[in-house]
């Protein structure tokens, strides 16, 4: 689909995509020890796997939702400050790309679950769906909305893959408790998104200079991370990933 775009748009995509992916997918490193723990659980007590996986996913959501809010609230402005005004639509492009990568991050525990349960084919199926949807939708959206449309195809493909993987993992989870975090986590994430986005917008408009703006945005991100960390420590779900 990229061949449909002008060179300037491709330059923006090439600059924004690696930065956005590196930031959004950073928490994925936490999934490796979780996979080890669930794999051991399968060997020791297979019947407890759904319960353990549901608890782990609840804790994962409690971590990922505030993280996603911080990324969406700060990263587009940081990308615009870092990469400069020469690249077109860089803030909007980063926001849309981040949405797709963060949706992929949400499925992390479900992917680990199907692997630990000996059903890697379910994960492979979700990847096939992701690739097919991204190519098909990417062609259409790139034609209609240019580089932003191409970026949005990643979010659409991530939703399709999430549905496929969730359906397969749901059979393994069975009647396990709901993995959704408490309402407080959702409200905290919403408050972080609104607060950091508003502060980032104000900083971006008020300050001049790349370094000064980036430093202020980093401060906003650190402050938001501190709030999220305090909320996570108060949540019982957070203990599931530390066991």
C-alpha positions, -999 to 999 in steps of 0.1 A, spaced: 0 0 0 30 23 6 36 25 -32 4 46 -34 19 73 -13 41 103 -22 77 103 -11 71 129 16 44 108 32 66 77 31 94 97 48 70 105 76 59 69 80 95 57 80 105 81 107 75 77 129 69 39 128 102 27 144 100 52 172 64 45 179 68 7 179 98 9 202 80 29 228 46 12 225 59 -24 226 85 -19 254 63 -36 281 64 -68 260 96 -78 278 75 -86 308 57 -114 290 87 -137 288 87 -146 325 49 -148 324 52 -174 297 76 -194 318 54 -193 348 23 -204 328 42 -232 311 53 -245 344 17 -243 356 5 -264 327 30 -291 337 23 -290 374 -14 -284 376 -31 -280 342 -66 -274 357 -54 -242 373 -41 -226 340 -74 -207 332 -75 -192 367 -38 -182 366 -41 -168 331 -71 -148 339 -54 -133 370 -23 -125 349 -44 -108 322 -62 -87 347 -28 -75 361 -16 -70 325 -46 -47 317 -40 -28 349 -5 -21 337 -11 -16 300 -41 8 302 -23 35 321 8 30 300 -13 34 268 -28 66 282 6 80 288 18 70 253 -12 85 236 -10 117 257 27 124 253 43 105 224 26 124 195 39 157 208 73 143 216 76 128 181 66 162 165 93 180 187 120 154 180 114 148 143 106 184 135 81 202 114 96 191 81 77 158 82 41 161 74 13 151 99 39 136 122 18 141 154 -14 126 140 5 98 123 23 89 155 -11 89 174 -27 66 149 3 43 147 5 41 185 -32 31 186 -24 1 165 7 -10 184 -10 -6 217 -39 -28 206 -14 -54 197 2 -50 231 -32 -57 247 -33 -92 233 0 -101 249 -12 -124 277 -37 -142 254 -8 -149 230 13 -162 259 -17 -183 271 -23 -202 239 15 -209 236 17 -222 272 -14 -243 266 2 -259 235 -21 -242 210 3 -220 191 -18 -224 159 -43 -200 174 -16 -173 176 -5 -181 141 -40 -177 129 -43 -143 144 -11 -132 127 -25 -144 93 -57 -124 99 -36 -94 109 -15 -95 77 -45 -101 54 -66 -73 70 -37 -49 70 -29 -54 33 -66 -53 22 -77 -24 44 -43 -6 39 -49 -4 2 -83 11 6 -74 35 34 -42 47 18 -62 56 -13 -88 74 8 -68 91 35 -31 89 25 -4 81 50 -28 84 80 -51 59 64 -23 35 59 -13 39 96 -50 34 106 -50 0 88 -27 -13 115 -52 -5 142 -80 -21 122 -58 -52 116 -49 -53 153 -86 -53 162 -93 -82 138 -64 -102 152 -75 -94 188 -110 -109 180 -95 -141 165 -70 -146 194 -96 -137 221 -121 -162 207 -95 -190 207 -81 -181 241 -117 -178 255 -121 -216 249 -91 -222 271 -101 -198 298 -136 -213 300 -154 -201 332 -123 -183 346 -130 -150 364 -132 -119 342 -98 -105 333 -111 -69 332 -94 -46 357 -114 -26 383 -133 5 372 -107 27 390 -80 16 365 -102 27 336 -108 61 353 -72 65 361 -62 58 325 -88 82 312 -76 109 336 -40 103 326 -49 105 289 -68 138 293 -43 153 317 -11 144 298 -25 153 264 -37 187 276 -4 194 294 16 182 263 -4 204 240 1 234 262 38 228 265 42 223 228 25 256 221 42 276 248 78 265 245 104 270 217 133 248 211 135 210 206 155 202 238 134 224 260 101 210 247 113 174 249 125 179 285 91 194 295 73 165 278 96 140 296 86 156 328 49 153 320 55 116 312 74 109 344 47 127 365 20 106 348 40 74 353 43 82 390 5 86 393 0 53 374 25 35 395 8 46 427 -25 35 414 -11 1 403 5 -6 437 -29 0 453 -46 -24 430 -48 -61 441 -45 -72 404 -9 -59 403 3 -87 425 -4 -113 398 25 -103 376 49 -102 404 43 -137 417 
